[in-house]
Amino acid sequence: MKRMLTINMLEETERWTVALNGEVDIYTVDMLKEKLEAVKDVEGKEIVFDLKKLDYIDSTGLGAIIGVKGKNPKASIRVINMKSNVARLFEITGLDKIFATE
């Protein structure tokens, strides 16, 4: 079974939006990590992960998102538009307390 992931990134004056579509797992996480290099060392911008079209994320994908926080400790990071299964994973892992979620 081939897993699919599409990543759309938009840089605006005050924020980076990272929209994920499909699945983030061990097979697709390297693509995500490569794209997230663009938001490394972001100063003064908010980073918004829009997960409206994300169907699935595993621990490797969560690790990639956590890694963005590690590379940008002063950045404000928000996770928006989560489907219930993804939101539940954020709750179980406590990431909903680390990242602002909507």
C-alpha positions in Angstrom: 0.0 0.0 0.0 1.5 3.3 -1.1 1.1 6.1 1.4 0.6 9.6 0.3 1.5 13.0 1.8 1.2 16.4 0.3 2.8 19.4 2.0 1.8 22.9 1.2 3.9 25.7 2.8 3.1 29.4 2.6 5.3 32.1 4.0 3.6 35.3 4.9 4.8 38.4 6.7 4.0 37.2 10.2 3.6 33.4 9.8 4.5 30.2 8.1 1.5 27.9 7.3 2.3 24.2 6.9 -0.7 22.4 5.5 -0.5 18.6 5.6 -2.7 16.4 3.4 -2.7 12.6 3.7 -0.7 10.5 6.1 2.5 11.2 8.1 4.2 8.0 9.2 7.5 6.2 9.0 7.2 6.1 5.2 6.5 9.8 4.6 8.1 11.5 7.6 11.5 12.1 5.8 9.6 14.2 3.2 8.0 16.3 6.0 11.4 16.8 7.8 13.0 17.9 4.6 10.2 20.5 3.9 10.4 21.7 7.5 14.0 22.8 7.1 12.5 25.9 5.5 11.1 26.9 9.0 14.4 26.3 10.8 15.6 29.3 12.9 12.4 31.3 12.2 12.5 34.5 14.3 9.4 36.6 15.0 7.0 34.5 12.9 4.2 32.1 14.0 4.3 28.6 12.6 0.8 27.2 11.9 0.3 23.5 11.1 -3.0 23.2 9.3 -4.1 19.5 9.7 -7.5 19.8 8.1 -6.7 17.3 5.4 -4.4 15.1 7.5 -5.9 11.6 7.9 -3.3 10.0 10.0 -0.1 10.8 12.0 2.1 8.4 13.9 4.9 9.0 16.5 7.5 9.8 13.8 5.3 12.5 12.5 4.7 13.9 16.0 8.4 13.9 16.5 8.9 15.9 13.3 6.5 18.6 14.6 8.2 18.5 18.0 11.5 19.0 16.2 10.2 22.3 14.8 9.7 23.5 18.4 13.2 22.4 19.3 14.7 24.4 16.4 12.6 27.4 17.1 12.2 27.6 20.9 11.0 31.2 20.8 8.5 30.6 17.9 4.8 30.5 18.5 3.5 27.2 17.1 -0.2 26.5 16.5 -1.9 23.4 15.3 -5.3 23.9 13.8 -8.1 22.0 12.1 -7.3 18.6 13.5 -9.6 15.7 12.8 -10.8 13.9 15.9 -8.4 10.9 15.6 -5.4 13.3 15.3 -6.7 15.6 18.1 -7.0 12.5 20.4 -3.4 11.6 19.7 -2.3 15.1 20.7 -4.4 14.7 23.9 -3.0 11.3 24.8 0.6 12.4 24.3 0.1 15.7 26.0 1.1 17.7 23.0 -2.1 19.7 23.3 -0.4 21.3 26.3 2.8 22.1 24.5 1.2 23.5 21.3 -1.7 25.9 21.0 -4.4 23.9 19.3 -7.7 24.9 17.7 
